[in-house]
Amino acid sequence: MRPFEGRRILLGVTGGIASYKSAWLARLLSQEGAAVDVVMTRTATEFIAPLTFEALTGRPVHTALLAQGHALDHIKLARQAHAVVVAPATADFCARAAHGRADDLLAAILLATEARVLLVPTMNDHMWAHPQTRLNSEHLREIGYTVLNPEIGALAAGEGSGEGRMPEPETIVAHVARLLEDASFAGRNVVVTAGPTRELVDPVRVLSNRSSGRMGVALAAAAWRRGATVTLIAGPLEVPLPAGPKVVRVETTEEMSAAVNAAVGTADVLVMAAAPADFRAAATASDKIKKGASSPSIQLAPTPDILRESARHMRAGAVRVGFALESHDGLANARHKLESKSLDMIVLNDALEPDAGIGVETNRVTIISRDGSEEQIPLMLKREIADIILDRVRDRMRLEPAAHRR
C-alpha cells in the first residue's frame, strides 16, 4: 500500500488479552513499509513482553513517561508520528483519553500529537454497553479521533459472545491506511463490481469463468482508502472481502445488473471490474442432467448488458469505467466497447498473456480514455494497478485532497 511508505506509525498497546493481536498488527504495519514505534502501558507489559514488539519492528519499545534519559519521549514520539493507533484501547484508557489525562506515556502522546488518531476499543461487552463508555467514545469522536467500534465475537474468561472483540489486524491496517491517504474521494460515492457470475444449467452445474474478483476488490479497497463511500457488488469471490466498503453479494448476471441499477443513481463513479457471464441456459433443467449415450444440447440465451443498462440510471457527469478482456484485436475491440457503451475510460486486459489478466495476482493493462489517449501499464500487482486507475479517475474529475494529512 502506498500510504505506508516512508511513514511512522505510533502503535499504542494497553492492557487487555487482545494485546496478542497487536503483535501481528505491528508486523503487518512493518511489512507495509511503515516504521512502527510501539508504546505500551504498564498493564500491557503484563500481558505481552515488550521484547516481542522489538523483535517484530526492529525498533525500541517505549513504556515509561519519566524513564531516565527519556523525559521528553512523549513530545518526540508525538511529533514524529504520521498516525497514532491504540489497539487494544481499554475502557480505562478511553476514559482517560476522553478527559484529557496525561498520567502515562501513551495518554500524554495523544495530547502532544498533531497526527491522525485511531482508537480501537476492546473490552467486555457489558463494559462497552455501559452509558459512560459510550459517552466517552462519542466525546473522543467529537475531539476528532477515529473510533473503530469493537466486533461481535468470542470474549475472554468464558464470557461467551458479545460486542467487545478487537477487530482483526488486517481490518485495523485498512483503517490506518484510510487515515494516511489523501482523501481525494471524500464525499464521493463509488460503485465497483467484482468477480464472476454464475448461471445455473441444472441444480448442480453452472456457466461461469475463472475470474477471482481480485481486481475489483482492490479497486473498492483503494477507493475507500481515499475517502469514498464505496458499494462493492460482488459475485462469488476467491479473495477476502475488503474492510470498509458496503458489500452486496450476487450470484447471477441478472442479480448483478439489478444491484448496479439500484446503486448507481447516486454514484459519482462506476467501475465495472466484474466478469459477468455473457450467456445463460435458455432453460434451467429441474433435475441434474445425467451422462448418457449422447451429449446433451444446452440452448444459450444472452444475459443483461450491465454497462449499457446502467447508463440509463446514472446521473449526468458521473464517470463510467469498464474493463475489456480480449484474446485478439484487443485495442479495436476495447475502443468499440468504449464508444458503444458510453464509457469515459476502459481498461484492456489480454486473456492469453502469461501472469496477467484473469485469475492471477498481477496484470498488464492498457488504459484507454475517451479523448483517445492510451496508457500502457507494465506488469505489476493488481492493487498497484487499482491505484493507477483511480489516479486517472481523480484527474478526470479534477479532485483535490479534502484535507492535509501528515
NUPADREN-990961 format. One record per atom (N, C-alpha, C): residue in one letter; x, y, z. Coordinates in pm, whole numbers, plus 50000, padded with zeros to 5 digits. Example, Ala and Ser with C-alpha at 12.3 -4.5 7.8 and 13.67 -1.06 7.14 Angstrom:
<recs>
A513194943150780A512304955050780A513204967050780S512854977550708S513674989450714S512905000350787
</recs>
This chain:
<recs>
M500834988050000M500005000050000M500875012650000R500565021749913R501335034149907R501265042550034P500125042550109P500045051650224P501115049450330F501685037650340F502605034550450F504065037250417E504375039050292E505775040650253E506335053550310G507425052250388G508075063850447G507325070050563R506325063150617R505535068450727R505935062250860R505745069750967R505965064651102R504615063251172I504355051251219I503115048251288I503445045751435L502755052751524L502905050051665L501785040651706L502145028751751L501185018651793L501145018151944G500025022252002G499825021552145G499145008552183V499645001852285V499094989152331V498724990552478T497464988552512T497034989352651T496744975252702G496454974252831G496414961252898G495134953552879G495124944652784G493974935852762G494434923052696I493624912452708I494024899752650I494184900752499A493484910252436A493584911852290A494924917452247S495794921052342S497094926752304S497934916952224Y497614903852231Y498364894452148Y498144897352000K496954902651965K496694906351826K497534918351784S497904926651880S498694938551847S500064934951794A500584923451835A501874919151782A501774916751631W500704910251590W500524907851446W500244920951373L499524930151438L499274943251379L500594950551356A501494950151453A502804956451437A503564950251321R503464937151307R504124930151197R503574934551062L502244935151051L501624939150924L502004953350885L501964962450980L502314976350951L503764977550904S504644969650967S506044969650926S506204964050786Q505464953450756Q505554947450622Q505064956950514E504144965850549E503634975450451E504604986950427G505694987350501G506704997550479G506775008450583A505935007750687A505945018050791A507015015250894A507555025850954A508385024751073A507425025251192V507445014951276V506455013551382V507115015551518D506675025951588D507115028451725D506025023451820V506355014051906V505385008251998V505505014752134V504365019052188V504285024552323V503315015752401M503765010352514M502955001252594M502655007352730T501435005352778T501135009052915T501734998553009R501805002053138R502394992653234R501614979553236T500284980453234T499484968153239T499664959853113A499864966252998A500064958752874A501284949752883T502334954352952T503554946252963T503334933753046E502214933053122E501904920953198E501204910553111F500684914852994F500044905552902F500984900652794I501894909252750I502814905752641I504114913352662A505244906752637A506544912752666A506914923252562P507504934452604P507994944352508P508974938552407L509724928552448L510714922352358L510034916852233T508794912252245T508074907052129T507924917752022F507524929652062F507344940551966F508674945451911E509704945451995E511014949651946E511514940151839A511264927151857A511704917351758A510924918951628L509644922551636L508804923551517L509034936351439T509364947251510T509504960251444T510944964351421G511864958251497G513264962251488G513524975851551R512614980351638R512744993351700R512514992151850P513075001051930P512885000352076P511425002752113V511004996652223V509654998152275V509675008052391H508685016852398H508625027352500H507525024152599T507835025452729T506875021552831T506655031952941A507615040652967A507535049353085A507535064053045L506705071953114L506635086253088L507895093453134L508485088853244L509645095753301L510845086253310A511075078553201A512235069753200A513515078053201Q514535073053268Q515785080453281Q516375083053142G516675095653116G517265099352987G516255100852875H514955098452906H513935099152801H512735107452848A512995118052919A511915125852979A511015132552875L511515134952756L510715141652653L510265132152542D510235118952572D509805109352472D508385112352421H507505116952510H506125119252467H506045130352364I506945139852370I506965150652270I507585145652141K508725139252152K509425134652031K508575124651953L508045114552023L507245104351956L505985110351897A505365119551968A504135125851920A504375133751793R505485140851786R505765149451670R506215141351548Q506865129951571Q507385122051459Q506315113551392A505235110551463A504225101151412A503375107451302H503095099651198H502125103551096H500735098851133A500645088551217A499355083751268A499615076851401V498645078051491V498705071351621V497555061451627V497865048851656V496865038151664V496945031951802V495845031451874V495805024852004V494925012551990A495555000651995A494834988151975A495524976952054P494884971652155P493554975052201P493554987752286A492394994352290A492185005752381A491175001352486T491604999752609T490724995052716T489715005852754A488695001852830A487715011452879A488385022252963D489365018253046D490075027953129D490845037953043F491535033152940F492305042252856F491375051752781C490245046652729C489295055352658C488765066352751A488515062552877A488025072452973A489075083053000R490335078853019R491395088553045R491625097552924A491605091552804A491805099552683A490675109652663A489445105352692A488295114252675A488355126252768H489025124652882H489095135452980H490455142652979G491265139852877G492505147252861G493555144152965R493535132253022R494525128653121R495875126453053A496955128453127A498315126453076A499145119253181D498555108753241D499205102153355D500035090053316D500195087553187D501205077953141D501695082553004L502695075552952L503335079952827L502345080252712L501525069952697L500615069252583L499565080252589A498975082552704A497975093252716A498585106952689A499825109052736A500495121852712A500755124052564I501075113252493I501325114252348I500075119152276L498905114352315L497675118852249L497495133852261L497875139552374L497735153952392L498785161752313A499925155552288A501025162752224A501065161152072T500335151452018T500455148551876T499505157051792E499905159751669E499055165951569E498675155951461A499085143251480A498795132751382A497355127951395R496865121151291R495565114751298R495615103451400V494505101351473V494455091551581V493335081651555L493645068751567L492675057951556L492675050251687L491515049551752L491355041951875L490505029551847V490925018251902V490235005551879V489785000152015P488625004752067P488154999952197P487934984752196T488394978352302T488284963852315T488074960652462M486964953752493M486644951552634M485494941652644N485084938452766N483904930452790N482664937352732D481724929452682D480574935552614D479734944152708H479654940652838H478884948952931H479594962252955M480924962052957M481684974552973M481474983452851W481494977452732W481294985352610W479884991152606A478884983552656A477504988152651A477184998552758H478065000452854H477775009852963H477645024052908P476645031452955P476445045152902P477675054052914Q478465052553021Q479635061153036Q480675058052929T480855045152897T481805041552791T481335047152657R480045046352629R479515051652503R479685066852497L479455073652609L479665088152612L481125091652588N482025083752649N483455086052627N483815084452479S483255074052415S483565071552274S483055082852186E481845087552215E481295098652135E482115111352155H482555113752277H483375125652303H484715124652229L485295112652225L486545110852152L486355113752004R485215109951949R484925113151809R484765128251790E484125134751886E483945149251877E485295156451881I486235151051956I487585156851961I488265156151825G487895146051746G488505144351614G489185131051595Y489115122451695Y489705109151682Y488755100151603T489335090451532T488545079951469T488445068451569V487225064251598V486985053251693V486375041751618L487075030351614L486625018451542L485885009551641N484585008251623N483795000451718N484264985951725P484154979751842P484514965551853P483554956751775E483994944551748E483184935051674E482464925451769I481484918651716I480794908251792I481564895251773G481884888651883G482634876151875G482904870552012A483704859752016A484024853152142A484824862452231L484464862852360L485134871352458L485974862852552A486804869552631A487704862552721A486964857552845A487634848852919A487184844153052A485834837153047G485564829952937G484334822352929G483074830652925E483184843152878E482034852252876E481144850352755G481464840252674G480644837652557G480914847452445S479854851552375S479994860452260S479294873552287G479874884252237G479264897352256G480034907952180E479564920452184E480214931552117E481284937252209G482504935152173G483624939552255G484944934352204R484864925852102R486044919052049R486854928451960M488174927751970M489044935851884M488964931051740P488774940051644P488784936051503P490124929751465E490114922051358E491344915451315E492354925951269P493634923051287P494684932751248P494574937551104E494184928851011E494064933050872E493014944050856T491934943150933T490904953650928T491454966850983I492214965951091I492784978151150I493774984651053V494584976450986V495534981850888V494794989750780A493654984550733A492884991750631A492425005350683H492005005950808H491555018650865H492725028350885V493895023150918V495065031850929V495405037650792A495325029350689A495605034150553A494645045250514R493395044150554R492415054750523R492775067750593L493355066750714L493825078850783L494935085750706L495795077850642L497005083250581L496815087650436E495765082850371E495575086250230E495165100850213D495125105350089D494905119550061D493445123950066A492505114450084A491075117650096A490525124949974S491135122949858S490685130049738S489285125749693F488815113949737F487485109449700F486475111549814A486855119149915A485945121750028A484655128249977G483515123450025G482235128849984G481725123349852R482475114349790R482065108549661R481555094349681N480565090549600N480025076949601N480595069249483V481195057749514V481835049449412V481215035549417V480785030649301V480245017149288V481235008749208V481604997349263V482554988349198V481934974449189T482094967849075T481674953949064T482904945049057A482754932649105A483914923649113A483464909249099G484364901249044G484154886849040G483324882048922P483144868948914P482314863248808P480854862848851T480004859048761T478644854948796T478484840248758R477444834148810R477164820148782R475734818648732E475594811448621E474284809148562E473974794348568L472884790648635L472534776648653L472184769848521V472754757848503V472364749048393V471384738648445D471694733148561D470804724148634D471074726548782P470494719348875P470674722449017P472114722049068V473054715948993V474434714849043V475474720748948R475114723848825R476094728848727R475814743448693V476904750648660V476774764848627V477624768348506L477264779148440L478124785748342L478804797348413S480134798048404S480864808648474S482224810548407N483164816948478N484514818948425N485504818748540R486784820948511R487844819348610R488154832148688S487354842348677S487614854748749S487654852348900S488674857848966S488804856549111S488144868249185G487954879549117G487444891649181G488534900449240R489794896649222R490904903849288R491004918349241M490804920849112M490944934549061M489844943549117G488604938749115G487514946849166G487624949549315V488034939349390V488214941149535V489314951449562A490404950849485A491494960549502A491014974649472L490184976249370L489664989549336L488724994749445A487864986049497A486954990349604A487724994449728A488754986449764A489564989549882A490305002749863A490855005049745A491615017349720A490715029549722A489525028549664A488595039949665A488155043249807W487925032949889W487535035350029W488685041650107R489925037150083R491075043250149R491155058150119R490755062050000R490845076049959R489645084350003G488805078550087G487735086250149G486355084450090A486225076449983A484925074849918A483995066250002T482705068249980T481695058650025T481555048449913V481865035849940V482015025849835V480975014849851T480325011549740T479464999749733T480144989649642L480444977949695L481074967249619L480014956749588I479724954949461I478744944949417I479534932949367A479464921949441A480404910949420A479694897849391G480164891249285G479764877549261G480574868249350P480614855249320P481384845749401P482884848749391L483494852649501L484894857149503L485814845949550E487064846749506E488114837849556E489094845249645V488794857749677V489664866049762V488824871649876P489444875349989P488684880650101P488034894050068L486914896750133L486254909650117L487084920450185P487104932550130P487884943350192P487134949550309A487884955150403A487274962650512A486814976150460G485654980650505G485204994050472G484024994850379P484134990150253P483014991750160P481764983950203K480604989450166K479364981950176K479394971150069V479034958950104V479114947750010V477714942549980V477424941149851V476184934949804V476574922249730R476154910749781R476514897949720R475454893949617V475914889349501V475014884649396V475544871549340E474704864949265E475094852149204E475034852849052T473924857348997T473724857248852T473974871048793T474104871448661T474274884248592T473044893048607E471864887048606E470644894848625E470624901148763E471054893748865E471124899349000E472144910649008M473294908948942M474294919548942M473774931948871S473074930148761S472534941348686S471534949048773A470674941848843A469684948448928A470354956049041A471404950149100A472114956749210A472834969349161V473434968649043V474114980348987V473104991448959N471994988048897N470994998248864N470445004948990A470344997249099A469835002749224A470845011849292A472135009449265A473185016849337A473695029149264V473605029349130V474325039749055V473575053049047G472345053549095G471595066149086G472265077549159T472985074649266T473695085049343T475195083949327A475665075749233A477105073349219A477785084549142D478975087949186D479845096849111D480745089049015V480995076349050V481885067948970V481325053748969L481315047448853L481045033148839L482275026648777V482805016448844V483925008848789V483454994448772M483264990448648M482724977148618M483874967448596A484434962448708A485594953448701A485194938848705A483904936148720A483434922248725A483534915748587A483424902448586A483404894748462A482094886848457P480974893548437P479704886448436P479584877148316A478874866248335A478674856748226A477854863448115D478284861247992D477594867247877D476364859147836F476344846347876F475244837547836F474744829547956R473494825647948R472894816648046R472164805647969A471814795048041A471004784747978A469604790247951A469114788247828A467784793447794A466724787347883A466944775047926A466034768448020A466884760548119T466634762448247T467374755348351T466694742048380A467464731248372A466904717948400A466514716948547S465374711148574S464904709948712S465634698748787D466174689048715D466944678148774D468344678048715K469284671748787K470644670648735K470644663148602I471344669048505I471444662848373I472374650848383K471884639048346K472664626748357K473504624348232K474654618148256K475514614248144K474874602248074G474714603347944G474094592547869G474914588947747A474284582047656A474974577647535A475314589447446S474514599747450S474764611447368S474914623747457S475674633247410S475894645447487S474654654147481P474264660047594P473074668647592P473374681747519S472354687547465S472474700447398S471864711147489I472634721947514I472164732647601I471994745147516Q470784749947507Q470504762047432Q470874774147518L471624783547461L472074795247535L471254807647500A471144816647599A470484829547578A471374840347637P471344852347581P472204863147634P471734867847771T472674872047851T472384878147981T472274893347964P471784900448064P471684915148052P473044921648030D473054932347952D474254940347930D474294951048041I475064948348146I475024956748266I475484970948236L476574972348163L477094985748136L476104994048056R475524987947954R474604995547870R473354999547949E472834990148027E471614993048103E471865003248214S473045002648276S473325011648388S473405026248345A473735028648217A473875042448168A472565050148186R471425043148177R470125049848188R469815054048330H470525048248428H470225050748568H471215060448633M472295064048562M473335072448620M473065087148590R473475095748683R473265109948665R474325115648570A474005126948510A474935133248416A476225137148487G477345134848421G478635138548476G479325127648554A478615116748584A479255105648655A480255098848564V481335093948622V482415087448545V482145072548538R482255067048417R481995052748394R483275046148341V483735035748413V484955028648377V484615014048352G485005008948236G484784994848203G486084987348187F485954974148177F487104965448152F486814957248028A487864954347952A487744945947834A488794934847842L488354922447844L489254910947843L489174904747705E490264906047630E490244902047490E491344891847461S491084883147362S492094873447319S492664876747182H492034886047108H492584890646980H491954904246948D492654912146866D492194925546827D491784933746949G492634933347052G492294939247180G491974954047172L492864961847110L492654976247105L491384979947029A491174973446916A489984976446837A488714972846913N488714961146975N487524956947049N487274965847171A488354969647239A488194978347357A487664991947316R488184997547207R487705010547162R486225010047120H485844998947057H484434997447021H483564996947146K484004989647248K483244988747373K483175002347442L484265009847438L484295023247497L483225032147437E483095031747304E482135040347236E480715035147248S480535022147227S479185016547222S478485016847358K479265017047465K478675016647599K478875029747675S479255040147601S479335053847656S480215054347781L481405048747771L482345048647883L483265060747875D483795064647989D484805075147993D486205069247985M486325056548023M487625050148028M487415035148021I488335028047957I488265013447955I489645007847980V489694996948053V490954990448089V491044977248013L492024976247924L492174964647837L493114954447899N492644941847909N493454930447952N493614920847836D494744913847830D494964903247731D494704889847799A493704882547750A493314869847813A494354858947794L495254860547698L496214849947668L497604852647722E497824864147783E499174867747828E499494860947961P500684854647971P501054848048096P501174858048212D500794853748332D500924861748455D500114874548452A499134875348365A498314887448356A496864883548330G495974892848359G494574890648328G493834883248437I493074873448397I492094867248484I492704856648576G492294856748702G492644846048795G494044846348852V494814857348832V496174858248887V496334871248964E497434872449039E497644884149125E498174896249050T498764894248933T499374905148858T498604907848729N498904919148668N498254922448543N499114932248464R498894932548336R499504942448247R498364947848162V498074960848170V496874966148107V497194978448023T496234982047940T496254994647867T495005002447905I495195014747951I494065023347988I493775032547869I492575031547816I492155039447700I491085049247746S491285061947716S490355072247760S489515077247644R488435083947677R487505088847574R488165098847480D489205105747529D489895115447443D490825108847343G490895095347345G491715088047250G493095084047302S493465088847420S494805085647473S494875071147519E496085065547508E496375051947552E497545052347649E497425045047759E498495044347858E498765029647889Q499955025047855Q500315011147880Q500945009848018I500375001048100I500854998748236I501614985648238P502884985548280P503654973148281P503144963248385L503654951148383L503234940648475L503484944948619M502434944548700M502534947948842M501364941748916L501374942749048L500284937549128L498984944849096K497884937749104K496594943949071K496244955249168R496654954149292R496344965149385R497124977749347E498294976149283E499034987849235E498334993749113I497824985049026I497074989748909I495804996848953A495164991949058A493964998449110A494235013049145D495375015649209D495715029449244D495935037949120I496545032249017I496775039948894I495445043348827I494535033548821I493215036148761I492495047248837L492525046748968L491855057249046L492555070649033D493865070549013D494565083148984D493995089548858R493745081248755R493235086548629R491785091548646V490995084348727V489625088948754V489675102148831R490555102948929R490725115249007R491095126948916D492035124448824D492455135248734D491295139648645R490505130048599R489385133448513R488345141848588M488145138548716M487165145648797M487745158448859R489065160448841R489765172048894R489575173149045L489775161849111L489605161349256L490895165549324E490745172149437E491875176149519E491735169649656P492855167949728P492745162649865P491785170949948A490915163750025A489915170650107A490535177250228A491665171950276A492325177450394A493765173350392H494625181850445H496045178550452H496265167350552R497035157250512R497345146250602R498845144750608R499385144850730R500815144950750R501455132150698
</recs>
